[in-house]
Structures are given as structure tokens and as C-alpha cells.
Amino acid sequence: MVQFRVVDLLMADRNGDGRVVAADSPEHAARLVLGVDLVRDGLRSDARALVYFEEHDGRGASVQLFSKPDPMANQT
């Protein structure tokens, strides 16, 4: 497992240190910390978390994760 640092973008302090967890993927880390399933692509307004981790070659990396779209939202 890899160490991930998850920063909740809905918290008032976006510059916080976040929470570090061991997980299989950035999505898994976000689920452990935030308790919600997130995806890697979405609208900027749906941004929910930044997940930081270290690549195998030692370089730092991050991904932004988004709330899943509500399939019922577009129905009238």
C-alpha cells in the first residue's frame, strides 16, 4: 500500500495538512478519509479533494478528485 495525503476541499482551511492514510489508490484514500466515492474527472465546481502521494521514482504527485455526478439531476 502507498501513503496518501487527502485534503478535503470543502473544509474552510484548504491549505491544511490533510490526513495521511495507507491505501491502494487515490480514490481509495479519499473514501477512507471522507467516506464518499470520488472520481478523477468532473466539473471544477464539483472538486472535493486533493490527494498527494509519491511516485515510484520518488517524485511527488497529486490528483484532484470530484464528486460523482447525480444521474437524477438532469431529469425533469
N, C-alpha and C positions, 0 to 999 in steps of 0.2 A: 504494500500500500504506500501511497505517496502522501506527504504532508501538504495540506491546502489551507490557505488563509482566506476566510469568507468575510466580506464586508457587506453588510446589509445597506442598500442604497435608500431604503425607506426610513432609516434612523436619522435623527436630526444631525448627528455628527458623522458626516460622510468621510471624514479624514481619520476615523477611528482605526484602531489596530485590527479590528475584526476578531474572529475566533479561529483558532488553528485546530484542524481535525485530520485524522488519517482516513483516507477514502480511496475508492477505485477510480473516480473521475471528478471533474469539477461539479458536474450535476449531482453526483452522489454526495459530495461535501456540502453543497448548498442544501440538499434535502435533510442531511443530518443537523445542520445548524439552524435552518429557517423552518424546517418542517413542511416545505412545499416543493412540488416538482417544477423545475425551471428548464428552459430551452435556450440554445445558443443563438437563435435569431429571433428578431421581433422588432417592434416599434420602439423608438427611443423613449417614448412615454411609458413603456412597459418595463423598462430596465429595473431590475430588482436586486441584483448582486454583482459584485466584482469578486472574482476568485483568483488568487495568486498562487503560483506554485513554481517549482524549479524543474526545468527540462533535464533530460538525461545527461546532457553535456554541461550542466551546471549553470546555464543561463536562466535568468528569471523570466517568467511568462505570466500572462493573465488572460482571462476571458470574462466577458460581460454576459450575464445570463438574464433572461427575460421571463416574465410571467407568461404562461401558456394562454393563447387567445381563447376566449369563451365562445364555443361554437354556436351557442344560442343568442349571442349578442347581435348577430347580423340578421336574425329572423324577425319578421314583423308579424 
